[in-house]
């Protein structure tokens, strides 16, 4: 995983695999009744790799049962090249539950599936959106 070579010996950069990424919640911003949670995926491997596209989040209750989670995508994906120690970020946005007259989902954990991979990352918190409706941005370098 990481950098491989082609038949000529030229380096090829591969997709960042889940074992090489660590998810981290990076804070919340909000305006006009919408919350924007920033997430980062750090390359903890020893090789450069890429991520591109929209991560797929799934919320879970504290007892491990999945919560209804649906996401709309906003933005245009482009590749993010991550050297060891660098991170890509994305936002998950949702209306502030109190403004909608509902209680946010009791999300205790969230899995994040990185595009073009099969094993999800496990985050230590979830998104407390009403009815699990989220909006996600694509992964970008840094941020």
ZIMO-V51388 format. One record per pair of residues at least 6 apart in sequence whose ideal C-beta (glycine too) atoms are under 7 Angstrom apart, sorted by sequence separation. I is the first residue (numbers start at 1). J is the second residue. D is the distance in Angstrom with one decimal. If there is no record, write none. Layout:
i->{I/I}
j->{J/J}
d->{D/D}
This chain:
i->{5/6/30/43/60/61/82/97/5/28/29/60/97/113/114/127/3/4/28/58/59/80/112/3/28/111/112/3/4/41/59/111/27/58/111/112/2/25/26/57/1/26/109/110/25/26/57/109/109/110/1/23/24/110/109/110/23/24/108/1/54/107/21/22/107/21/107/21/22/20/21/54/105/20/53/104/105/20/52/104/52/104/16/52/105/52/102/20/50/51/50/100/50/51/97/50/16/48/49/94/97/15/16/48/13/14/15/16/48/55/57/92/94/95/13/13/51/46/67/43/45/94/43/67/94/43/94/43/92/93/2/43/1/2/3/43/92/2/3/42/61/2/41/59/62/90/91/2/40/41/60/61/90/59/60/90/40/60/90/39/60/38/39/59/88/89/58/88/38/39/57/58/88/89/37/89/36/37/57/87/36/55/56/35/55/34/35/55/80/55/80/81/34/35/54/74/77/80/33/34/53/70/75/76/26/33/51/52/68/69/70/71/72/73/74/75/51/68/70/71/67/69/71/16/30/33/60/59/13/59/57/41/59/57/57/55/54/54/55/53/53/52/51/23/37/21/18/16/23/25/18/17/21/23/25/15/18/15/18/18}
j->{11/12/36/49/66/67/88/103/12/35/36/67/104/120/121/134/11/12/36/66/67/88/120/12/37/120/121/13/14/51/69/121/38/69/122/123/14/37/38/69/14/39/122/123/39/40/71/123/124/125/17/39/40/126/126/127/41/42/126/20/73/126/41/42/127/42/128/43/44/43/44/77/128/44/77/128/129/45/77/129/78/130/43/79/132/80/130/49/79/80/80/130/81/82/128/82/49/81/82/127/130/49/50/82/48/49/50/51/83/90/92/127/129/130/49/50/88/84/105/82/84/133/83/107/134/84/135/85/134/135/45/86/45/46/47/87/136/47/48/87/106/48/87/105/108/136/137/49/87/88/107/108/137/107/108/138/89/109/139/89/110/89/90/110/139/140/110/140/91/92/110/111/141/142/91/143/91/92/112/142/93/112/113/93/113/93/94/114/139/115/140/141/95/96/115/135/138/141/95/96/115/132/137/138/89/96/114/115/131/132/133/134/135/136/137/138/115/132/134/135/132/134/136/82/96/99/126/126/81/127/127/114/132/134/136/136/136/138/139/138/139/139/139/112/127/114/114/114/121/123/117/117/121/123/125/116/119/117/120/121}
d->{5.9/5.6/6.4/6.2/5.5/6.1/6.1/6.1/6.4/5.6/4.7/6.3/4.1/4.5/6.8/5.9/5.1/5.2/6.7/6.2/4.1/4.4/6.1/6.9/5.1/3.8/4.5/6.0/6.0/6.7/4.7/6.7/5.5/5.1/5.7/5.9/6.3/6.8/4.1/6.3/6.5/6.4/6.4/4.5/6.2/5.0/6.4/6.5/6.7/6.7/4.8/6.3/4.9/4.2/5.6/6.3/5.6/6.7/5.8/6.2/4.9/2.5/4.6/4.8/5.6/6.7/5.5/6.4/5.2/5.9/6.9/6.5/5.7/6.0/4.6/3.2/6.1/3.5/5.4/6.1/6.7/6.2/6.0/4.5/5.4/6.6/4.2/6.3/5.0/5.2/6.4/5.0/5.4/6.7/6.7/6.8/3.8/6.4/5.8/6.5/4.9/6.4/6.4/6.6/5.5/5.8/6.1/5.0/4.8/5.7/6.3/5.4/3.6/6.5/6.2/5.5/5.0/5.7/5.0/4.0/6.1/6.4/6.9/5.9/5.3/5.6/6.8/6.6/5.3/4.5/5.7/5.6/6.8/6.9/4.7/6.9/5.5/2.4/5.9/4.2/5.8/6.7/6.0/5.9/3.9/6.3/4.5/5.6/4.4/5.2/6.9/6.0/5.1/3.9/6.5/6.5/4.8/4.5/5.1/6.5/6.8/5.9/5.6/5.3/4.3/6.1/6.5/6.3/5.7/6.6/5.3/4.8/5.9/6.7/6.7/3.6/5.1/4.8/5.6/6.8/4.8/5.0/4.1/6.6/6.5/5.7/5.9/5.9/5.4/6.9/5.8/6.7/5.7/5.5/6.5/5.3/3.8/4.0/6.0/6.8/3.3/6.0/4.6/6.8/6.7/5.1/5.9/6.2/6.6/4.3/5.8/4.5/4.9/5.8/5.7/4.9/7.0/4.2/7.0/6.7/5.6/6.8/4.8/6.1/6.7/4.4/6.5/4.2/6.6/5.9/6.6/6.9/6.1/6.5/6.8/6.7/5.4/5.3/6.3/6.1/6.6/6.6/4.8/5.5/6.3/6.5/6.1/6.7/4.7/6.9/5.5/6.1/6.1/4.6/5.7/4.8/4.4/6.6/6.9/5.4}
